[in-house]
Amino acid sequence: MKTTIEIAAHLFKRAQEIARKDKQGLRLVLKEREHLLCESPSYFSVLTQVARKSLVTGPRIHDARIAALCLHHGVTELWSGDREFSCFPRLKVRNPLRQ
Protein backbone atom coordinates (compact mmCIF):
# COMPACT_ATOMS: atom_id res chain seq x y z
CA MET A 1 0.00 0.00 0.00
CA LYS A 2 1.32 3.43 -0.89
CA THR A 3 2.00 6.04 1.75
CA THR A 4 0.27 9.42 1.78
CA ILE A 5 3.48 11.05 0.57
CA GLU A 6 3.76 8.62 -2.35
CA ILE A 7 0.16 9.29 -3.34
CA ALA A 8 0.64 13.06 -3.11
CA ALA A 9 3.85 12.82 -5.15
CA HIS A 10 2.06 10.75 -7.80
CA LEU A 11 -0.80 13.26 -8.05
CA PHE A 12 1.61 16.18 -8.30
CA LYS A 13 3.70 14.41 -10.97
CA ARG A 14 0.53 13.65 -12.93
CA ALA A 15 -0.55 17.28 -12.72
CA GLN A 16 2.88 18.42 -13.93
CA GLU A 17 2.69 16.07 -16.93
CA ILE A 18 -0.68 17.51 -17.89
CA ALA A 19 0.62 21.04 -17.39
CA ARG A 20 3.46 20.41 -19.84
CA LYS A 21 0.93 19.46 -22.50
CA ASP A 22 -1.49 22.24 -21.65
CA LYS A 23 -0.41 25.44 -19.90
CA GLN A 24 -3.75 25.63 -18.14
CA GLY A 25 -3.64 21.94 -17.21
CA LEU A 26 -2.06 22.19 -13.79
CA ARG A 27 -4.55 24.78 -12.61
CA LEU A 28 -7.51 22.87 -14.02
CA VAL A 29 -6.49 19.50 -12.59
CA LEU A 30 -5.83 20.83 -9.13
CA LYS A 31 -8.89 23.07 -9.15
CA GLU A 32 -11.57 20.91 -10.74
CA ARG A 33 -10.59 17.25 -10.57
CA GLU A 34 -8.12 16.66 -7.77
CA HIS A 35 -6.88 18.56 -4.80
CA LEU A 36 -4.53 17.75 -1.98
CA LEU A 37 -5.97 17.48 1.50
CA CYS A 38 -3.97 19.17 4.22
CA GLU A 39 -4.12 19.52 7.97
CA SER A 40 -5.52 22.80 9.26
CA PRO A 41 -5.80 23.89 12.90
CA SER A 42 -9.36 22.54 13.26
CA TYR A 43 -8.28 19.15 11.85
CA PHE A 44 -6.76 18.13 15.16
CA SER A 45 -10.10 18.22 16.97
CA VAL A 46 -11.50 15.85 14.31
CA LEU A 47 -8.48 13.57 14.74
CA THR A 48 -8.99 13.53 18.52
CA GLN A 49 -12.64 12.53 18.12
CA VAL A 50 -11.87 9.83 15.54
CA ALA A 51 -9.02 8.35 17.59
CA ARG A 52 -11.05 8.28 20.80
CA LYS A 53 -14.15 6.72 19.24
CA SER A 54 -12.21 4.05 17.35
CA LEU A 55 -9.88 3.29 20.29
CA VAL A 56 -6.86 3.06 17.99
CA THR A 57 -3.41 2.82 19.53
CA GLY A 58 0.16 2.65 18.32
CA PRO A 59 0.82 2.66 14.59
CA ARG A 60 -2.92 2.52 13.80
CA ILE A 61 -3.03 6.23 14.61
CA HIS A 62 -1.87 6.76 11.02
CA ASP A 63 -5.11 5.20 9.76
CA ALA A 64 -7.00 7.50 12.13
CA ARG A 65 -5.11 10.48 10.69
CA ILE A 66 -6.19 9.56 7.15
CA ALA A 67 -9.79 8.99 8.23
CA ALA A 68 -9.86 12.29 10.15
CA LEU A 69 -8.36 14.16 7.21
CA CYS A 70 -11.05 12.76 4.92
CA LEU A 71 -13.84 13.61 7.35
CA HIS A 72 -12.43 17.08 7.97
CA HIS A 73 -12.52 17.83 4.23
CA GLY A 74 -15.97 16.33 3.66
CA VAL A 75 -14.82 13.19 1.89
CA THR A 76 -17.73 10.76 2.02
CA GLU A 77 -16.02 7.67 0.61
CA LEU A 78 -12.44 6.43 0.84
CA TRP A 79 -11.17 3.92 -1.70
CA SER A 80 -8.75 1.53 -0.04
CA GLY A 81 -7.86 -2.14 0.02
CA ASP A 82 -7.03 -1.83 3.71
CA ARG A 83 -9.72 -3.41 5.91
CA GLU A 84 -8.41 -1.56 8.97
CA PHE A 85 -10.47 1.50 8.00
CA SER A 86 -13.66 -0.35 8.97
CA CYS A 87 -13.16 0.82 12.56
CA PHE A 88 -14.07 4.38 11.47
CA PRO A 89 -17.86 4.13 10.96
CA ARG A 90 -18.32 7.78 9.91
CA LEU A 91 -16.23 7.13 6.78
CA LYS A 92 -17.53 4.80 4.08
CA VAL A 93 -14.72 2.64 2.70
CA ARG A 94 -14.80 0.89 -0.65
CA ASN A 95 -12.26 -1.50 -2.08
CA PRO A 96 -12.14 -0.59 -5.79
CA LEU A 97 -10.50 -3.92 -6.60
CA ARG A 98 -13.54 -5.88 -5.41
CA GLN A 99 -16.30 -3.88 -7.03
CYANA upper distance limits for C-alpha pairs under 8 A (distance plus 0.5 A):
  2 LYS  CA      6 GLU  CA      6.41
  2 LYS  CA      7 ILE  CA      6.96
  3 THR  CA      7 ILE  CA      6.82
  4 THR  CA      8 ALA  CA      6.61
  5 ILE  CA      9 ALA  CA      6.50
  6 GLU  CA     10 HIS  CA      6.60
  7 ILE  CA     11 LEU  CA      6.73
  8 ALA  CA     12 PHE  CA      6.64
  8 ALA  CA     36 LEU  CA      7.57
  9 ALA  CA     13 LYS  CA      6.53
 10 HIS  CA     14 ARG  CA      6.58
 11 LEU  CA     15 ALA  CA      6.66
 12 PHE  CA     16 GLN  CA      6.69
 13 LYS  CA     17 GLU  CA      6.77
 14 ARG  CA     18 ILE  CA      6.90
 15 ALA  CA     19 ALA  CA      6.61
 15 ALA  CA     25 GLY  CA      7.67
 15 ALA  CA     26 LEU  CA      5.75
 15 ALA  CA     29 VAL  CA      6.84
 15 ALA  CA     30 LEU  CA      7.81
 16 GLN  CA     20 ARG  CA      6.77
 16 GLN  CA     26 LEU  CA      6.71
 17 GLU  CA     21 LYS  CA      7.26
 18 ILE  CA     22 ASP  CA      6.60
 18 ILE  CA     25 GLY  CA      5.87
 18 ILE  CA     26 LEU  CA      6.87
 19 ALA  CA     23 LYS  CA      5.66
 19 ALA  CA     24 GLN  CA      6.88
 19 ALA  CA     25 GLY  CA      4.86
 19 ALA  CA     26 LEU  CA      5.13
 19 ALA  CA     27 ARG  CA      8.47
 20 ARG  CA     25 GLY  CA      8.23
 21 LYS  CA     25 GLY  CA      7.92
 22 ASP  CA     26 LEU  CA      8.38
 24 GLN  CA     28 LEU  CA      6.73
 25 GLY  CA     29 VAL  CA      6.44
 26 LEU  CA     30 LEU  CA      6.65
 27 ARG  CA     31 LYS  CA      6.31
 28 LEU  CA     32 GLU  CA      6.07
 28 LEU  CA     33 ARG  CA      7.77
 29 VAL  CA     33 ARG  CA      5.60
 29 VAL  CA     34 GLU  CA      6.33
 29 VAL  CA     35 HIS  CA      8.36
 30 LEU  CA     34 GLU  CA      5.45
 30 LEU  CA     35 HIS  CA      5.51
 30 LEU  CA     36 LEU  CA      8.40
 31 LYS  CA     35 HIS  CA      7.08
 37 LEU  CA     69 LEU  CA      7.53
 37 LEU  CA     70 CYS  CA      8.23
 37 LEU  CA     73 HIS  CA      7.61
 38 CYS  CA     69 LEU  CA      7.80
 39 GLU  CA     43 TYR  CA      6.20
 39 GLU  CA     44 PHE  CA      8.29
 39 GLU  CA     69 LEU  CA      7.38
 40 SER  CA     44 PHE  CA      8.13
 42 SER  CA     46 VAL  CA      7.61
 43 TYR  CA     47 LEU  CA      6.79
 43 TYR  CA     68 ALA  CA      7.75
 43 TYR  CA     69 LEU  CA      7.31
 43 TYR  CA     72 HIS  CA      6.55
 44 PHE  CA     48 THR  CA      6.61
 45 SER  CA     49 GLN  CA      6.84
 46 VAL  CA     50 VAL  CA      6.65
 46 VAL  CA     68 ALA  CA      6.22
 46 VAL  CA     69 LEU  CA      8.44
 46 VAL  CA     71 LEU  CA      8.18
 46 VAL  CA     72 HIS  CA      7.03
 47 LEU  CA     51 ALA  CA      6.47
 47 LEU  CA     64 ALA  CA      7.27
 47 LEU  CA     65 ARG  CA      6.61
 47 LEU  CA     68 ALA  CA      5.46
 47 LEU  CA     69 LEU  CA      8.05
 48 THR  CA     52 ARG  CA      6.59
 49 GLN  CA     53 LYS  CA      6.60
 50 VAL  CA     54 SER  CA      6.56
 50 VAL  CA     64 ALA  CA      6.89
 50 VAL  CA     67 ALA  CA      8.14
 50 VAL  CA     68 ALA  CA      6.75
 50 VAL  CA     88 PHE  CA      7.65
 51 ALA  CA     55 LEU  CA      6.30
 51 ALA  CA     56 VAL  CA      6.23
 51 ALA  CA     61 ILE  CA      7.52
 51 ALA  CA     64 ALA  CA      6.39
 52 ARG  CA     56 VAL  CA      7.76
 54 SER  CA     87 CYS  CA      6.36
 54 SER  CA     88 PHE  CA      6.68
 56 VAL  CA     60 ARG  CA      6.28
 56 VAL  CA     61 ILE  CA      6.51
 56 VAL  CA     64 ALA  CA      7.85
 57 THR  CA     61 ILE  CA      6.50
 60 ARG  CA     64 ALA  CA      7.15
 61 ILE  CA     65 ARG  CA      6.65
 62 HIS  CA     66 ILE  CA      6.94
 63 ASP  CA     67 ALA  CA      6.71
 63 ASP  CA     84 GLU  CA      8.06
 63 ASP  CA     85 PHE  CA      7.25
 64 ALA  CA     68 ALA  CA      6.42
 64 ALA  CA     88 PHE  CA      8.26
 65 ARG  CA     69 LEU  CA      6.52
 66 ILE  CA     70 CYS  CA      6.74
 67 ALA  CA     71 LEU  CA      6.71
 67 ALA  CA     85 PHE  CA      8.02
 67 ALA  CA     88 PHE  CA      7.57
 67 ALA  CA     91 LEU  CA      7.36
 68 ALA  CA     72 HIS  CA      6.35
 69 LEU  CA     73 HIS  CA      6.80
 70 CYS  CA     74 GLY  CA      6.71
 70 CYS  CA     75 VAL  CA      5.35
 70 CYS  CA     76 THR  CA      8.05
 70 CYS  CA     78 LEU  CA      8.16
 70 CYS  CA     91 LEU  CA      8.37
 71 LEU  CA     75 VAL  CA      6.06
 71 LEU  CA     76 THR  CA      7.68
 71 LEU  CA     90 ARG  CA      8.29
 71 LEU  CA     91 LEU  CA      7.43
 75 VAL  CA     91 LEU  CA      8.41
 76 THR  CA     91 LEU  CA      6.67
 76 THR  CA     92 LYS  CA      6.80
 77 GLU  CA     91 LEU  CA      6.69
 77 GLU  CA     92 LYS  CA      5.24
 77 GLU  CA     93 VAL  CA      6.10
 77 GLU  CA     94 ARG  CA      7.50
 78 LEU  CA     91 LEU  CA      7.58
 78 LEU  CA     92 LYS  CA      6.75
 78 LEU  CA     93 VAL  CA      5.30
 78 LEU  CA     94 ARG  CA      6.70
 79 TRP  CA     93 VAL  CA      6.30
 79 TRP  CA     94 ARG  CA      5.34
 79 TRP  CA     95 ASN  CA      6.04
 79 TRP  CA     96 PRO  CA      6.66
 80 SER  CA     93 VAL  CA      7.16
 80 SER  CA     94 ARG  CA      6.62
 80 SER  CA     95 ASN  CA      5.57
 80 SER  CA     96 PRO  CA      7.50
 81 GLY  CA     94 ARG  CA      8.10
 81 GLY  CA     95 ASN  CA      5.41
 81 GLY  CA     96 PRO  CA      7.87
 81 GLY  CA     97 LEU  CA      7.85
 82 ASP  CA     95 ASN  CA      8.31
 85 PHE  CA     93 VAL  CA      7.38
 86 SER  CA     93 VAL  CA      7.52
 95 ASN  CA     99 GLN  CA      7.32
